[in-house]
Amino acid sequence: MLEPDRGWLNARIDARFDAMMEMGALEEVRALAPRWDPARLAARAIGAPELIAHLRGEITLEAAIAAAKLQSRQYAKRQRTWFRSRMKGWRRIPLP
């Protein structure tokens, strides 16, 4: 099982969200805003609720981005935990 350094992975997660923002994530969420329903599957997308909160004036864009990045890092941690619990016999290969 490949195991990347957490610091490296967190930096990649942050960079990916920044790239998503540059590619129009806020505009995509803005298009969904009139039909926003927290019960819909789209509302569970990492970053979407935070960007909606920004568009509603509840938080700043910077706070929304920071919260979305945190949610992404927490999701990655849950994935690591899941893999570790199910692949105990696998040999770990640390990545630089």
ChimeraX commands (.cxc) that place a marker at each C-alpha (Angstrom):
marker #1 position 0.00,0.00,0.00 radius 0.5
marker #1 position 1.46,3.35,-1.02 radius 0.5
marker #1 position 1.55,5.81,1.84 radius 0.5
marker #1 position 2.35,9.42,0.93 radius 0.5
marker #1 position 3.70,11.90,3.45 radius 0.5
marker #1 position 0.78,13.73,5.09 radius 0.5
marker #1 position 2.33,17.15,4.63 radius 0.5
marker #1 position 2.84,16.48,0.93 radius 0.5
marker #1 position -0.70,15.14,0.58 radius 0.5
marker #1 position -2.25,18.10,2.43 radius 0.5
marker #1 position -0.36,20.53,0.18 radius 0.5
marker #1 position -1.67,18.67,-2.88 radius 0.5
marker #1 position -5.23,18.78,-1.52 radius 0.5
marker #1 position -4.96,22.53,-0.98 radius 0.5
marker #1 position -3.46,23.07,-4.44 radius 0.5
marker #1 position -6.23,21.00,-6.03 radius 0.5
marker #1 position -8.95,23.06,-4.37 radius 0.5
marker #1 position -7.20,26.27,-5.46 radius 0.5
marker #1 position -7.14,24.91,-9.02 radius 0.5
marker #1 position -10.84,24.04,-8.79 radius 0.5
marker #1 position -11.57,27.61,-7.74 radius 0.5
marker #1 position -9.53,28.97,-10.65 radius 0.5
marker #1 position -11.43,26.69,-13.02 radius 0.5
marker #1 position -14.83,28.00,-11.94 radius 0.5
marker #1 position -16.01,26.10,-8.87 radius 0.5
marker #1 position -17.57,29.22,-7.37 radius 0.5
marker #1 position -19.47,29.94,-10.58 radius 0.5
marker #1 position -20.67,26.33,-10.72 radius 0.5
marker #1 position -22.00,26.57,-7.17 radius 0.5
marker #1 position -23.51,29.99,-7.94 radius 0.5
marker #1 position -25.48,28.36,-10.77 radius 0.5
marker #1 position -26.82,25.78,-8.30 radius 0.5
marker #1 position -27.68,28.34,-5.62 radius 0.5
marker #1 position -31.28,29.07,-6.77 radius 0.5
marker #1 position -32.05,25.34,-6.59 radius 0.5
marker #1 position -29.89,24.58,-3.54 radius 0.5
marker #1 position -31.35,21.82,-1.41 radius 0.5
marker #1 position -29.22,20.40,1.42 radius 0.5
marker #1 position -30.96,17.05,0.96 radius 0.5
marker #1 position -29.70,16.63,-2.62 radius 0.5
marker #1 position -26.56,14.68,-3.45 radius 0.5
marker #1 position -24.83,17.79,-4.83 radius 0.5
marker #1 position -25.04,19.37,-1.39 radius 0.5
marker #1 position -22.72,16.67,-0.10 radius 0.5
marker #1 position -19.90,17.62,-2.48 radius 0.5
marker #1 position -16.87,18.76,-0.52 radius 0.5
marker #1 position -16.71,22.53,-0.69 radius 0.5
marker #1 position -20.23,23.11,-2.01 radius 0.5
marker #1 position -21.91,23.92,1.34 radius 0.5
marker #1 position -19.05,26.24,2.25 radius 0.5
marker #1 position -19.26,28.10,-1.06 radius 0.5
marker #1 position -23.05,28.39,-0.72 radius 0.5
marker #1 position -22.53,29.88,2.75 radius 0.5
marker #1 position -20.21,32.45,1.17 radius 0.5
marker #1 position -22.70,33.28,-1.59 radius 0.5
marker #1 position -25.38,33.79,1.05 radius 0.5
marker #1 position -23.12,36.27,2.84 radius 0.5
marker #1 position -22.68,34.05,5.89 radius 0.5
marker #1 position -18.87,33.73,5.61 radius 0.5
marker #1 position -16.06,35.31,3.62 radius 0.5
marker #1 position -14.68,33.62,0.53 radius 0.5
marker #1 position -11.40,33.05,2.35 radius 0.5
marker #1 position -13.22,31.31,5.23 radius 0.5
marker #1 position -15.22,29.19,2.77 radius 0.5
marker #1 position -12.06,28.09,0.99 radius 0.5
marker #1 position -10.29,27.31,4.26 radius 0.5
marker #1 position -13.29,25.28,5.48 radius 0.5
marker #1 position -13.53,23.37,2.20 radius 0.5
marker #1 position -9.83,22.53,2.28 radius 0.5
marker #1 position -10.21,21.33,5.86 radius 0.5
marker #1 position -13.16,19.13,4.83 radius 0.5
marker #1 position -11.02,17.68,2.02 radius 0.5
marker #1 position -8.13,16.91,4.37 radius 0.5
marker #1 position -10.51,15.29,6.87 radius 0.5
marker #1 position -12.00,13.16,4.09 radius 0.5
marker #1 position -8.51,12.03,3.07 radius 0.5
marker #1 position -7.80,11.12,6.70 radius 0.5
marker #1 position -10.97,9.00,6.84 radius 0.5
marker #1 position -9.83,7.24,3.66 radius 0.5
marker #1 position -6.40,6.51,5.17 radius 0.5
marker #1 position -8.04,5.14,8.32 radius 0.5
marker #1 position -10.37,2.96,6.26 radius 0.5
marker #1 position -7.49,1.53,4.21 radius 0.5
marker #1 position -5.32,0.88,7.28 radius 0.5
marker #1 position -8.14,-1.00,9.03 radius 0.5
marker #1 position -8.86,-3.23,6.05 radius 0.5
marker #1 position -5.37,-3.81,4.74 radius 0.5
marker #1 position -3.46,-4.64,7.89 radius 0.5
marker #1 position -1.50,-7.40,6.18 radius 0.5
marker #1 position -0.33,-5.19,3.34 radius 0.5
marker #1 position 3.19,-3.87,3.35 radius 0.5
marker #1 position 3.33,-0.08,3.56 radius 0.5
marker #1 position 5.53,1.71,1.05 radius 0.5
marker #1 position 6.24,5.27,2.20 radius 0.5
marker #1 position 6.50,7.85,-0.53 radius 0.5
marker #1 position 8.86,10.81,-0.26 radius 0.5
marker link #1:1,2 radius 0.2
marker link #1:2,3 radius 0.2
marker link #1:3,4 radius 0.2
marker link #1:4,5 radius 0.2
marker link #1:5,6 radius 0.2
marker link #1:6,7 radius 0.2
marker link #1:7,8 radius 0.2
marker link #1:8,9 radius 0.2
marker link #1:9,10 radius 0.2
marker link #1:10,11 radius 0.2
marker link #1:11,12 radius 0.2
marker link #1:12,13 radius 0.2
marker link #1:13,14 radius 0.2
marker link #1:14,15 radius 0.2
marker link #1:15,16 radius 0.2
marker link #1:16,17 radius 0.2
marker link #1:17,18 radius 0.2
marker link #1:18,19 radius 0.2
marker link #1:19,20 radius 0.2
marker link #1:20,21 radius 0.2
marker link #1:21,22 radius 0.2
marker link #1:22,23 radius 0.2
marker link #1:23,24 radius 0.2
marker link #1:24,25 radius 0.2
marker link #1:25,26 radius 0.2
marker link #1:26,27 radius 0.2
marker link #1:27,28 radius 0.2
marker link #1:28,29 radius 0.2
marker link #1:29,30 radius 0.2
marker link #1:30,31 radius 0.2
marker link #1:31,32 radius 0.2
marker link #1:32,33 radius 0.2
marker link #1:33,34 radius 0.2
marker link #1:34,35 radius 0.2
marker link #1:35,36 radius 0.2
marker link #1:36,37 radius 0.2
marker link #1:37,38 radius 0.2
marker link #1:38,39 radius 0.2
marker link #1:39,40 radius 0.2
marker link #1:40,41 radius 0.2
marker link #1:41,42 radius 0.2
marker link #1:42,43 radius 0.2
marker link #1:43,44 radius 0.2
marker link #1:44,45 radius 0.2
marker link #1:45,46 radius 0.2
marker link #1:46,47 radius 0.2
marker link #1:47,48 radius 0.2
marker link #1:48,49 radius 0.2
marker link #1:49,50 radius 0.2
marker link #1:50,51 radius 0.2
marker link #1:51,52 radius 0.2
marker link #1:52,53 radius 0.2
marker link #1:53,54 radius 0.2
marker link #1:54,55 radius 0.2
marker link #1:55,56 radius 0.2
marker link #1:56,57 radius 0.2
marker link #1:57,58 radius 0.2
marker link #1:58,59 radius 0.2
marker link #1:59,60 radius 0.2
marker link #1:60,61 radius 0.2
marker link #1:61,62 radius 0.2
marker link #1:62,63 radius 0.2
marker link #1:63,64 radius 0.2
marker link #1:64,65 radius 0.2
marker link #1:65,66 radius 0.2
marker link #1:66,67 radius 0.2
marker link #1:67,68 radius 0.2
marker link #1:68,69 radius 0.2
marker link #1:69,70 radius 0.2
marker link #1:70,71 radius 0.2
marker link #1:71,72 radius 0.2
marker link #1:72,73 radius 0.2
marker link #1:73,74 radius 0.2
marker link #1:74,75 radius 0.2
marker link #1:75,76 radius 0.2
marker link #1:76,77 radius 0.2
marker link #1:77,78 radius 0.2
marker link #1:78,79 radius 0.2
marker link #1:79,80 radius 0.2
marker link #1:80,81 radius 0.2
marker link #1:81,82 radius 0.2
marker link #1:82,83 radius 0.2
marker link #1:83,84 radius 0.2
marker link #1:84,85 radius 0.2
marker link #1:85,86 radius 0.2
marker link #1:86,87 radius 0.2
marker link #1:87,88 radius 0.2
marker link #1:88,89 radius 0.2
marker link #1:89,90 radius 0.2
marker link #1:90,91 radius 0.2
marker link #1:91,92 radius 0.2
marker link #1:92,93 radius 0.2
marker link #1:93,94 radius 0.2
marker link #1:94,95 radius 0.2
marker link #1:95,96 radius 0.2
view
